[in-house]
Amino acid sequence: MNGKTPLLAVENLHAHYGKSHVLHGVTFDVGRGEVVSLLGRNGSGRSTTMKSVMGLVPPTQGAVRLAGVALDRARPYEICRAGIAYVPEEREIFANLTVEENLRMGEQAAVAGATRWTMEDMFDYFPRLKDRRNTKGGSISGGEQQMLTICRSLLGNPLVMLIDEPTEGLAPKIVAAVGECILDMQRRGVSVVLVEQKLSIALKVSTRACVMGLGRIVFDGSPRQLIEDEKLLADWLAV
């Protein structure tokens, strides 16, 4: 972070599912306009970290701060209003609403310092959504639903986007479009925390990579440092 105060700071985060201790002191930070990937094998705690930051799995210990404001005891809707958006792996669109109605559901006033996004910005990213704007969300393809979920979150004008497995099961053309969208978010000043199984995609769009294992961060560095660390790749990322 070069001595600068991070936009998002996660410190010593612990979380449980019932009696199961899943996160064991997760610590990382994200600067403004950074894309930080959380990498690791299934079960390493990446998605739980996202849900804990968002308040969906309340932390049992540790701190989450956005621009210095503590959010670890806040409710999910309060965290959203503070400037953090969440794109879940399950997408969770409103199946009975049209594409445009789904997008309208995501709109909220921007907090200070946030990039402002419009419906037309979304249609520029994904022209297919414009073509389908009057179609019910439950009737569009999986790829279109992923586009819709990302755009719905962006229309909340967040400071930070948490994006969980955005390219899972998508065609290569849509994967490329999602990658370009993330890069443009970064260019326009939005910070992104990305969970992505495809290492090639994650490292292409990321400014930093954090590798998780056993509910902890075991590496935090540049994509190049990660690729050059063969032991780390073998120990924590090889399937």
C-alpha positions in Angstrom: 0.0 0.0 0.0 3.1 2.3 0.0 2.2 3.8 3.3 -1.2 5.1 2.1 -4.3 4.5 4.2 -6.2 1.6 2.5 -9.8 2.1 1.3 -10.9 -1.3 2.7 -9.0 -2.9 5.6 -9.7 -6.4 6.9 -7.8 -7.2 10.1 -7.6 -10.5 12.0 -11.0 -11.6 10.7 -12.5 -14.8 12.3 -15.8 -16.4 11.4 -17.7 -19.5 12.3 -20.5 -21.6 10.8 -22.0 -22.9 14.0 -19.2 -24.5 15.9 -17.0 -24.8 12.8 -14.2 -22.2 12.8 -13.8 -21.2 9.2 -11.7 -18.0 9.1 -8.6 -17.9 11.3 -7.4 -14.3 11.3 -7.7 -13.1 7.7 -5.9 -9.8 7.1 -5.6 -7.9 3.9 -6.3 -4.4 2.5 -7.4 -2.8 -0.7 -6.4 0.6 -2.0 -8.6 2.9 -4.1 -8.7 1.5 -7.7 -7.0 -1.7 -6.8 -8.2 -5.2 -8.0 -7.2 -7.7 -5.3 -7.8 -11.4 -6.1 -8.5 -13.9 -3.3 -7.1 -17.2 -4.6 -7.0 -20.7 -3.2 -8.5 -24.1 -3.3 -12.2 -24.8 -2.7 -12.8 -24.7 1.1 -9.9 -22.3 1.8 -12.3 -19.5 3.0 -12.4 -17.1 0.1 -16.2 -16.9 -0.2 -16.7 -16.9 3.5 -14.3 -13.9 3.7 -16.5 -12.0 1.2 -19.6 -12.9 3.1 -18.0 -11.8 6.4 -16.9 -8.5 5.0 -20.5 -8.0 3.7 -22.0 -9.0 7.1 -23.8 -12.0 5.7 -21.6 -14.2 8.0 -21.0 -12.0 11.0 -17.4 -11.9 12.1 -16.8 -13.4 15.5 -13.5 -11.5 15.9 -11.5 -8.8 14.0 -12.3 -5.6 12.1 -13.6 -4.5 8.8 -13.1 -0.8 7.9 -14.1 1.2 4.9 -12.3 4.5 4.6 -11.5 4.2 8.3 -15.1 3.6 9.4 -15.7 0.3 11.3 -18.3 -2.0 9.6 -17.7 -5.4 11.3 -20.8 -5.0 13.5 -22.9 -3.4 10.8 -25.8 -5.2 9.0 -25.6 -6.1 5.3 -27.9 -3.2 4.1 -25.8 -0.7 6.2 -22.6 -2.0 4.6 -24.2 -1.7 1.2 -25.2 1.9 1.9 -21.7 2.7 3.2 -20.3 1.8 -0.2 -19.6 -1.9 -0.5 -21.4 -4.0 -3.2 -21.5 -7.8 -3.4 -21.9 -10.0 -6.4 -22.7 -13.5 -5.1 -21.7 -16.6 -6.9 -25.3 -17.7 -6.9 -26.2 -14.4 -8.8 -29.6 -14.1 -7.0 -31.4 -12.1 -9.6 -35.2 -11.4 -9.3 -36.6 -14.0 -11.7 -40.0 -12.4 -12.0 -38.7 -8.9 -12.7 -37.5 -7.7 -16.1 -33.8 -7.0 -16.8 -34.4 -3.3 -16.5 -36.4 -3.7 -13.3 -33.6 -5.8 -11.8 -31.2 -3.0 -12.6 -33.4 -0.4 -11.1 -33.5 -2.4 -7.9 -29.7 -1.9 -7.5 -29.8 1.9 -7.8 -28.9 4.0 -4.8 -27.3 7.4 -4.1 -23.5 7.5 -4.3 -21.5 8.0 -1.2 -18.8 10.7 -1.2 -16.0 9.9 -3.5 -17.8 7.1 -5.4 -17.9 6.8 -9.2 -21.4 7.4 -10.6 -22.8 4.8 -13.0 -25.8 5.0 -15.3 -28.0 2.5 -17.0 -26.4 3.4 -20.3 -23.0 2.6 -18.9 -24.3 -0.9 -18.2 -25.7 -1.3 -21.7 -22.3 -0.2 -23.1 -20.6 -2.9 -21.1 -23.1 -5.6 -22.1 -25.2 -4.7 -25.1 -27.1 -7.9 -24.8 -28.8 -6.6 -21.6 -30.2 -3.7 -23.6 -31.6 -6.1 -26.1 -33.2 -8.1 -23.2 -34.2 -5.1 -21.0 -37.9 -6.1 -21.1 -37.3 -9.9 -20.6 -37.9 -11.5 -17.2 -34.7 -12.3 -15.4 -35.6 -15.9 -15.0 -35.8 -16.3 -18.8 -32.3 -15.1 -19.7 -29.2 -17.2 -20.0 -26.7 -17.9 -17.2 -24.2 -15.6 -18.8 -26.8 -12.8 -19.1 -27.7 -13.3 -15.5 -24.1 -12.9 -14.5 -23.9 -9.6 -16.5 -27.1 -8.5 -14.9 -25.8 -9.2 -11.3 -22.6 -7.3 -11.9 -24.5 -4.3 -13.4 -27.1 -4.3 -10.7 -24.3 -4.0 -8.1 -22.5 -1.3 -10.0 -25.6 0.9 -10.2 -25.4 1.2 -6.4 -22.3 3.4 -7.1 -20.0 1.5 -4.7 -16.5 2.3 -3.5 -15.7 -1.4 -3.4 -17.1 -4.3 -5.3 -16.9 -7.9 -3.9 -17.2 -10.3 -6.8 -17.4 -14.0 -6.2 -16.6 -16.4 -9.1 -18.0 -14.2 -11.9 -16.8 -16.4 -14.8 -17.9 -19.8 -13.5 -19.6 -21.8 -16.3 -19.5 -18.9 -18.8 -18.6 -19.0 -22.5 -15.1 -17.6 -23.3 -16.6 -14.5 -25.1 -18.6 -13.6 -22.0 -15.6 -14.3 -19.7 -13.6 -11.8 -21.8 -16.4 -9.2 -21.5 -16.5 -9.7 -17.7 -12.7 -9.2 -17.5 -12.9 -6.0 -19.5 -15.7 -4.7 -17.2 -13.5 -5.3 -14.1 -10.6 -3.6 -15.7 -12.8 -0.6 -16.6 -14.1 -0.4 -13.0 -10.5 -0.2 -11.8 -9.7 2.5 -14.4 -12.7 4.5 -13.1 -11.6 4.3 -9.5 -13.7 1.4 -8.1 -11.8 -1.1 -5.9 -12.5 -4.8 -6.5 -12.1 -7.9 -4.4 -12.3 -10.8 -6.7 -12.7 -14.5 -6.0 -11.9 -16.3 -9.2 -11.0 -20.0 -9.9 -9.4 -19.3 -13.3 -5.9 -18.2 -12.4 -5.2 -16.8 -15.9 -8.2 -14.4 -15.6 -7.5 -13.4 -12.0 -3.9 -12.5 -12.7 -4.8 -10.6 -15.9 -7.1 -8.2 -14.1 -5.5 -8.0 -10.7 -3.1 -5.5 -9.3 -2.4 -7.8 -6.2 -3.1 -11.4 -5.4 -3.8 -12.9 -2.0 -3.7 -16.6 -1.6 -5.8 -18.3 1.1 -5.3 -21.6 2.8 -6.9 -23.1 5.9 -8.8 -19.9 6.5 -5.8 -17.6 6.4 -3.9 -15.4 4.0 -0.7 -17.3 3.1 0.6 -14.9 0.4 0.0 -11.2 -0.4 1.9 -9.8 -3.4 2.0 -9.0 -7.0 0.7 -11.4 -9.7 4.3 -11.7 -11.0 5.6 -12.6 -7.5 2.9 -15.3 -7.3 3.7 -16.8 -10.7 7.4 -16.9 -9.9 6.9 -18.8 -6.6 6.6 -22.4 -7.7 6.5 -23.8 -4.2 3.6 -21.6 -3.2 1.7 -22.5 -6.4 2.3 -26.2 -5.7 1.4 -26.0 -2.0 -1.7 -23.8 -2.1 -3.1 -23.6 -5.6 -2.3 -26.9 -7.4 -5.3 -29.2 -7.7 
